[in-house]
Amino acid sequence: MLPLDMSEVVNDFASPSGVRLIQTSPGLREKGRIDPSTQSQTSTDISACVYPTTGEETKMLPEARRTEQNLTFVSTSVISVANASAGTPADQLVYQGVTYEAHTLLNWNDDGSFCQVVAAKVGQ
């Protein structure tokens, strides 16, 4: 069975430019730690559907991040969570002036051409 391309449906319901995606490069390791001065950031406006995180989605987050200040983003853009072994920090998403950090990723790019990210408000 062929995968169903859901990208058009996601884009139909997405906020056209209401979300800014901030991605940080891994940087170089020095003495086992990432040197922040070697990291760089790119910032891009993306289209995404944004909604309050449901109870089931909240269960996917670490307990310390299970607050009411979480949002779920659905986008055709590639969004990444942290990867400790690669030294890659989680992507950040800015929505209505508030920054959220990607914590849980459901990647549907192989099956439906979109990804779903549960993100927690930064600084809570």
Protein Blocks (a to p, Z undefined) as FASTA:
>chain_A
ZZddfklmmmmmpcfklcccddddebjaeehiacfklpccdddddddddddddfklmmmp
cfklmcfkbccdddfbdcddddfknopacddddeehiacddfbdcdfklmnopacddddd
ehZZ
